[in-house]
Amino acid sequence: MSEKNNNVPAIRFAGFTDAWERRKLGDVVKDVSGNDGRTDLPILTISASLGWLEQKERFSQVIAGNQLQNYTLLRKGELSYNHGNSKLAKYGVVIELKDLNEALVPKVYHSIKCSKYANPTFLEYLFWSKIPDGELGKLISSSARMDGLLNISKQAFLGINITIPSVIEQTQIGNFFKQLDDTIANHQRELEKYKNLKTSYLEKMFPKENKAFPELRFPNFTDAWERCKLREVVEITMGQSPNSENYTNDPKDYILVQGNADIINGAVFPRVWTKQITKLAKKHDLILTVRAPVGDIAKTSYDVVLGRGVASLKGNEFIYQTLIRMKLRGFWDVLSTGSTFDSINSNDIKNAVISLPSLSEQTQIGNFFKQLDDTIANHQRELEKYQKIKLAYLEKMFV
């Protein structure tokens, strides 16, 4: 490994030792513009988070209209620079067309193709490394236009400096990141599959409105479910915020849960502490948000102080999954009130009607969904692990 200086990256593949070269982008790519008159090709747009999307998929319609004749014909292996700023990509994104042979893309994108000195996949990831942002930032003479595009001309874009290795090393780097992205995409698909599976089971394993039997249940359970109010089966505590002068950043103090900002993936994550106890929830209690967004639910692994944006419920795993289902079905949205922030009150929660089977069936249902949640959490962790690995390599494998 080498330090990231003298045009050598901190990490590189074995067998490559030459310093990278400083080049103008326009020296290693060529302009792509115009089309051949065909209008029956896929019409694409770039999303900073999702890459290439068909316009119909992103906007529910083709927005090209009579401007389609001005679109650029892009071929597989060519790239476009969407110079629109976003939270994810302050200076825009460069995306290679990988999955289609040909497509039409907006003329406003700066489209390019590589010469023999550049690999398109490498160039895409070079821009994802954010290293060229310093060059792009120098080109912006004013803020974004009304259409959100940065004032960066194609000529100026082609004039930025980039640092690149031999095309052989570029190809290896590009392939490495492509494989990493494929792994991330696989974990993302698995995660979405299990999330969708859970949503489906939440619908089928609980009775529908005004019904006494679920569509799907475990063997040997045949009794009708009973309707009851939450207050009849769980203890509910509404939050009360401590005085703000008692807030601290000291983990030795009491963890304060104020709302959605303190909840990640169904768990409480300490963010703010307080010296003052107002209302208290115990370890393993359920935390329900009562201010916008209303109805988010989490388990707490700590004793916590409850702010006025949350309530706690002493419920089992079945109650936890019931509350998740209520959120998914928009149960609380109908009840939430407030001119500035939607909210629900103590009576809304206490009088919420739920369906309840026998305790033994509750236990089986709760265990089933707990296992499903554990599987989802494992896929979430794997996804985040590879996303972090990618970010680390983006930082160390480019100059």
C-alpha positions as CSV (number, residue, x, y, z in Angstrom):
1,M,0.0,0.0,0.0
2,S,1.1,3.5,-0.7
3,E,0.1,6.8,0.8
4,K,-2.3,8.9,-1.3
5,N,0.3,11.3,-2.7
6,N,2.4,11.7,-5.8
7,N,-0.6,10.6,-7.9
8,V,-0.7,7.1,-6.3
9,P,-3.8,5.8,-4.6
10,A,-3.7,4.4,-1.0
11,I,-4.9,1.0,-2.2
12,R,-4.4,-0.6,-5.6
13,F,-4.3,-4.0,-7.2
14,A,-1.0,-6.0,-7.2
15,G,1.2,-5.5,-10.2
16,F,0.4,-1.8,-10.7
17,T,3.2,0.6,-9.6
18,D,3.2,3.5,-12.1
19,A,2.0,6.9,-10.9
20,W,-1.4,8.0,-12.2
21,E,-1.5,10.8,-14.9
22,R,-3.2,14.1,-14.7
23,R,-5.3,14.6,-17.8
24,K,-8.1,16.8,-19.1
25,L,-11.3,14.9,-19.2
26,G,-11.7,16.0,-22.9
27,D,-8.4,14.3,-23.7
28,V,-9.7,10.8,-22.9
29,V,-13.4,11.1,-23.9
30,K,-15.3,12.3,-26.9
31,D,-18.6,14.3,-27.2
32,V,-21.8,12.4,-27.9
33,S,-24.7,14.4,-29.3
34,G,-27.6,14.1,-31.7
35,N,-29.7,11.1,-32.7
36,D,-30.7,9.2,-35.9
37,G,-34.4,10.1,-35.8
38,R,-35.6,6.9,-34.1
39,T,-38.2,7.6,-31.4
40,D,-39.0,4.0,-30.4
41,L,-36.1,3.6,-28.1
42,P,-36.2,3.7,-24.2
43,I,-36.4,7.2,-23.0
44,L,-34.3,7.6,-19.9
45,T,-33.6,10.0,-17.1
46,I,-30.9,9.9,-14.3
47,S,-31.7,9.6,-10.6
48,A,-28.7,10.3,-8.3
49,S,-29.9,7.5,-6.0
50,L,-31.1,4.9,-8.6
51,G,-29.1,5.6,-11.7
52,W,-30.9,5.3,-15.1
53,L,-34.7,5.1,-15.0
54,E,-37.2,5.2,-17.7
55,Q,-39.1,8.5,-17.7
56,K,-42.4,6.6,-17.4
57,E,-41.1,4.9,-14.2
58,R,-39.9,8.1,-12.6
59,F,-42.5,10.6,-13.6
60,S,-45.4,8.2,-14.4
61,Q,-45.3,9.5,-18.0
62,V,-42.9,10.4,-20.8
63,I,-42.0,14.1,-20.2
64,A,-40.0,14.5,-23.4
65,G,-43.0,15.6,-25.4
66,N,-42.2,17.3,-28.7
67,Q,-38.6,17.7,-27.5
68,L,-37.8,14.0,-28.2
69,Q,-36.3,14.9,-31.6
70,N,-33.6,16.8,-29.7
71,Y,-32.7,14.0,-27.3
72,T,-29.3,12.4,-27.4
73,L,-28.8,8.8,-28.7
74,L,-26.7,7.1,-26.1
75,R,-25.2,3.6,-26.7
76,K,-24.1,0.9,-24.2
77,G,-20.8,1.9,-22.6
78,E,-21.3,5.6,-23.1
79,L,-21.9,8.0,-20.2
80,S,-24.0,11.1,-19.3
81,Y,-23.4,13.8,-16.8
82,N,-26.6,15.0,-15.2
83,H,-25.4,18.4,-13.8
84,G,-28.4,18.8,-11.5
85,N,-27.5,19.2,-7.8
86,S,-29.1,17.1,-5.2
87,K,-28.6,16.1,-1.5
88,L,-26.8,13.0,-2.6
89,A,-24.7,14.6,-5.4
90,K,-24.0,18.3,-4.9
91,Y,-22.3,18.6,-8.3
92,G,-24.3,16.1,-10.2
93,V,-23.7,12.5,-11.3
94,V,-22.0,10.7,-14.2
95,I,-23.7,7.4,-15.1
96,E,-22.7,4.8,-17.7
97,L,-25.4,3.1,-19.8
98,K,-24.8,-0.5,-18.9
99,D,-28.1,-2.5,-19.2
100,L,-29.4,-1.3,-22.6
101,N,-27.8,-1.3,-26.0
102,E,-29.3,2.1,-26.9
103,A,-31.5,4.8,-25.4
104,L,-32.6,8.4,-25.8
105,V,-31.5,10.8,-23.0
106,P,-32.1,14.5,-22.5
107,K,-30.0,16.8,-24.6
108,V,-29.3,18.9,-21.5
109,Y,-27.1,16.0,-20.1
110,H,-23.5,16.2,-21.1
111,S,-23.0,12.9,-22.9
112,I,-19.6,11.4,-23.6
113,K,-17.9,8.2,-24.8
114,C,-14.5,6.9,-23.9
115,S,-11.4,6.9,-26.2
116,K,-8.9,4.1,-26.0
117,Y,-7.4,5.9,-22.9
118,A,-10.4,5.5,-20.6
119,N,-12.7,2.9,-19.3
120,P,-16.4,4.0,-18.8
121,T,-17.0,2.0,-15.6
122,F,-13.9,3.5,-14.1
123,L,-15.0,7.0,-15.0
124,E,-18.4,6.5,-13.4
125,Y,-16.8,5.4,-10.1
126,L,-14.2,8.1,-10.3
127,F,-17.0,10.7,-10.2
128,W,-18.7,8.7,-7.4
129,S,-15.5,9.1,-5.4
130,K,-16.3,12.8,-5.3
131,I,-12.7,13.6,-6.1
132,P,-13.7,15.6,-9.3
133,D,-16.1,17.7,-7.2
134,G,-13.2,20.1,-6.5
135,E,-12.8,20.7,-10.2
136,L,-16.6,21.0,-10.8
137,G,-17.0,23.4,-7.9
138,K,-14.6,25.8,-9.6
139,L,-16.9,26.0,-12.6
140,I,-20.0,27.2,-10.9
141,S,-20.3,30.9,-11.3
142,S,-23.8,31.2,-9.9
143,S,-26.4,29.0,-8.1
144,A,-28.5,26.4,-9.7
145,R,-30.9,27.5,-12.4
146,M,-34.6,27.4,-12.0
147,D,-34.6,23.9,-13.5
148,G,-32.1,22.8,-10.8
149,L,-29.2,22.4,-13.2
150,L,-25.8,23.7,-12.3
151,N,-24.3,26.3,-14.7
152,I,-21.6,24.0,-16.1
153,S,-21.3,23.9,-19.9
154,K,-20.2,20.8,-21.7
155,Q,-17.0,22.6,-22.8
156,A,-16.2,23.5,-19.2
157,F,-17.0,19.9,-18.1
158,L,-14.6,18.4,-20.7
159,G,-12.0,20.8,-19.5
160,I,-11.8,19.6,-15.9
161,N,-8.7,17.8,-14.7
162,I,-8.9,14.1,-13.7
163,T,-6.1,11.7,-12.5
164,I,-6.2,8.3,-14.2
165,P,-4.0,5.1,-14.4
166,S,-3.5,2.9,-17.4
167,V,-6.6,1.7,-19.1
168,I,-5.8,-1.9,-17.9
169,E,-5.8,-0.7,-14.3
170,Q,-8.9,1.4,-14.9
171,T,-10.7,-1.7,-16.2
172,Q,-9.8,-3.7,-13.1
173,I,-10.9,-1.0,-10.8
174,G,-14.2,-0.6,-12.7
175,N,-14.9,-4.3,-12.6
176,F,-14.1,-4.4,-8.9
177,F,-16.7,-1.7,-8.1
178,K,-19.2,-3.2,-10.5
179,Q,-19.0,-6.5,-8.6
180,L,-19.3,-4.7,-5.3
181,D,-22.4,-2.9,-6.6
182,D,-23.9,-6.2,-7.8
183,T,-23.4,-7.6,-4.3
184,I,-25.1,-4.5,-2.8
185,A,-27.9,-4.9,-5.2
186,N,-28.4,-8.5,-4.3
187,H,-28.6,-7.7,-0.6
188,Q,-31.0,-4.9,-1.4
189,R,-33.3,-7.3,-3.3
190,E,-33.2,-9.8,-0.5
191,L,-34.0,-7.1,2.0
192,E,-36.9,-5.9,-0.1
193,K,-38.1,-9.5,-0.6
194,Y,-38.3,-10.2,3.1
195,K,-39.9,-6.8,3.9
196,N,-42.6,-7.4,1.3
197,L,-43.0,-10.9,2.7
198,K,-43.6,-9.5,6.1
199,T,-46.1,-7.0,4.8
200,S,-48.0,-9.8,3.1
201,Y,-48.0,-11.9,6.3
202,L,-49.2,-9.0,8.4
203,E,-52.2,-8.7,6.1
204,K,-53.0,-12.5,6.0
205,M,-52.2,-13.5,9.7
206,F,-54.5,-10.8,11.2
207,P,-58.2,-10.5,10.7
208,K,-59.4,-7.9,8.3
209,E,-61.7,-5.1,9.4
210,N,-64.8,-6.4,11.3
211,K,-63.7,-10.1,10.8
212,A,-63.1,-12.6,13.6
213,F,-60.7,-14.9,11.7
214,P,-57.5,-14.4,9.9
215,E,-56.9,-15.7,6.4
216,L,-53.8,-17.6,7.4
217,R,-53.0,-19.1,10.8
218,F,-51.0,-21.8,12.5
219,P,-52.5,-25.4,12.8
220,N,-54.8,-26.2,15.8
221,F,-56.0,-22.7,16.3
222,T,-59.7,-22.3,15.4
223,D,-61.2,-19.9,17.9
224,A,-62.5,-16.5,16.8
225,W,-60.3,-13.5,17.7
226,E,-61.8,-11.0,20.2
227,R,-62.0,-7.2,19.7
228,C,-60.8,-5.1,22.6
229,K,-59.3,-1.7,23.3
230,L,-55.6,-1.2,23.8
231,R,-56.1,0.1,27.3
232,E,-57.7,-3.2,28.2
233,V,-54.6,-5.3,27.4
234,V,-51.5,-2.9,27.8
235,E,-50.3,-0.3,30.2
236,I,-49.9,3.0,28.4
237,T,-47.8,6.0,29.5
238,M,-47.9,9.3,27.7
239,G,-44.6,11.3,27.5
240,Q,-43.8,14.6,29.1
241,S,-40.8,16.5,28.0
242,P,-38.2,17.6,30.7
243,N,-37.2,21.2,30.9
244,S,-34.7,22.0,28.1
245,E,-32.1,23.2,30.5
246,N,-31.8,19.7,31.7
247,Y,-30.8,18.3,28.3
248,T,-27.3,17.0,28.1
249,N,-24.9,15.0,25.8
250,D,-23.6,12.9,28.8
251,P,-24.4,9.2,28.4
252,K,-24.2,8.9,32.2
253,D,-27.5,10.8,32.4
254,Y,-31.0,9.4,31.4
255,I,-31.7,8.7,27.7
256,L,-34.4,11.0,26.4
257,V,-36.7,9.7,23.6
258,Q,-38.5,12.6,21.9
259,G,-39.8,11.2,18.7
260,N,-38.9,9.6,15.3
261,A,-35.4,11.0,15.4
262,D,-34.6,8.7,18.2
263,I,-35.8,5.6,16.4
264,I,-33.9,3.6,13.7
265,N,-35.2,0.4,12.2
266,G,-37.6,-0.4,15.1
267,A,-35.1,0.3,17.9
268,V,-34.3,3.2,20.2
269,F,-30.9,4.8,19.5
270,P,-29.7,7.2,22.2
271,R,-29.2,10.7,20.8
272,V,-30.0,13.1,23.7
273,W,-29.8,12.7,27.5
274,T,-31.5,14.5,30.4
275,K,-30.9,15.0,34.1
276,Q,-34.6,15.2,34.8
277,I,-37.0,12.3,34.9
278,T,-40.6,13.1,33.9
279,K,-42.2,10.0,32.5
280,L,-40.2,6.7,32.4
281,A,-40.3,3.7,30.1
282,K,-38.5,0.5,31.1
283,K,-36.2,-1.7,29.1
284,H,-38.2,-3.9,26.6
285,D,-41.2,-1.4,26.6
286,L,-42.7,-0.4,23.3
287,I,-42.3,3.2,22.1
288,L,-45.0,4.8,19.9
289,T,-44.6,8.2,18.3
290,V,-47.6,10.5,18.9
291,R,-46.4,13.5,16.8
292,A,-45.7,13.6,13.1
293,P,-44.9,11.2,11.8
294,V,-47.5,9.5,14.0
295,G,-47.5,5.8,14.7
296,D,-43.9,4.8,14.3
297,I,-43.1,2.0,16.7
298,A,-39.9,0.7,18.4
299,K,-38.6,-1.4,21.2
300,T,-36.3,0.1,23.7
301,S,-33.2,-1.8,25.1
302,Y,-32.8,0.8,27.8
303,D,-34.7,2.6,30.5
304,V,-35.6,5.9,28.9
305,V,-37.3,9.2,29.7
306,L,-40.3,9.9,27.5
307,G,-40.6,13.3,25.8
308,R,-44.1,14.5,24.8
309,G,-43.6,13.2,21.2
310,V,-43.9,9.6,22.3
311,A,-45.8,7.2,24.5
312,S,-44.8,3.8,25.9
313,L,-46.8,0.6,26.0
314,K,-46.0,-2.5,28.0
315,G,-46.9,-5.1,25.4
316,N,-45.6,-8.4,24.1
317,E,-44.3,-9.2,20.6
318,F,-47.8,-9.8,19.3
319,I,-48.8,-6.2,20.4
320,Y,-45.6,-4.9,18.8
321,Q,-46.5,-6.5,15.5
322,T,-50.1,-5.3,15.8
323,L,-48.9,-1.7,16.1
324,I,-46.6,-2.1,13.1
325,R,-49.6,-3.3,11.1
326,M,-51.7,-0.4,12.3
327,K,-49.0,2.0,11.1
328,L,-48.8,0.3,7.7
329,R,-52.6,0.4,7.3
330,G,-52.7,4.1,8.1
331,F,-54.8,3.6,11.3
332,W,-53.3,6.6,13.1
333,D,-53.5,8.9,10.1
334,V,-57.3,9.0,10.4
335,L,-57.0,10.0,14.0
336,S,-54.1,12.4,13.9
337,T,-55.0,16.1,14.3
338,G,-53.1,19.4,14.6
339,S,-52.7,22.5,12.6
340,T,-48.9,22.4,12.4
341,F,-48.0,18.9,13.4
342,D,-50.3,15.9,13.1
343,S,-50.6,14.2,16.5
344,I,-52.6,11.6,18.5
345,N,-53.6,11.9,22.2
346,S,-54.0,9.6,25.1
347,N,-57.6,8.7,24.4
348,D,-56.8,7.9,20.7
349,I,-54.3,5.3,21.9
350,K,-56.3,3.9,24.8
351,N,-59.5,3.5,22.7
352,A,-57.8,2.0,19.6
353,V,-59.5,-1.3,18.9
354,I,-57.4,-4.3,18.1
355,S,-58.1,-8.0,17.4
356,L,-56.7,-10.5,19.9
357,P,-56.4,-14.3,19.8
358,S,-55.5,-16.6,22.7
359,L,-52.3,-16.0,24.5
360,S,-50.7,-19.2,23.0
361,E,-51.6,-18.1,19.5
362,Q,-50.3,-14.6,20.2
363,T,-47.0,-16.2,21.3
364,Q,-46.7,-18.2,18.1
365,I,-47.5,-15.3,15.9
366,G,-45.1,-13.0,17.8
367,N,-42.3,-15.6,17.5
368,F,-42.9,-16.0,13.8
369,F,-42.6,-12.3,13.1
370,K,-39.7,-11.9,15.5
371,Q,-37.8,-14.5,13.4
372,L,-38.8,-12.6,10.2
373,D,-37.6,-9.3,11.7
374,D,-34.3,-10.9,12.7
375,T,-33.8,-12.1,9.1
376,I,-34.6,-8.6,7.8
377,A,-32.2,-7.1,10.3
378,N,-29.4,-9.5,9.1
379,H,-29.9,-8.5,5.5
380,Q,-30.0,-4.8,6.6
381,R,-26.7,-5.2,8.4
382,E,-25.1,-7.0,5.4
383,L,-26.3,-4.3,3.1
384,E,-24.9,-1.5,5.3
385,K,-21.6,-3.4,5.6
386,Y,-21.1,-3.5,1.9
387,Q,-22.2,0.0,1.4
388,K,-19.6,1.1,4.0
389,I,-17.0,-1.0,2.3
390,K,-17.8,0.6,-1.0
391,L,-17.4,4.1,0.5
392,A,-14.1,3.2,2.0
393,Y,-12.7,1.9,-1.2
394,L,-14.0,4.9,-3.2
395,E,-12.0,7.0,-0.8
396,K,-8.8,5.0,-1.1
397,M,-8.7,3.7,-4.7
398,F,-8.8,7.0,-6.6
399,V,-6.5,10.0,-6.8
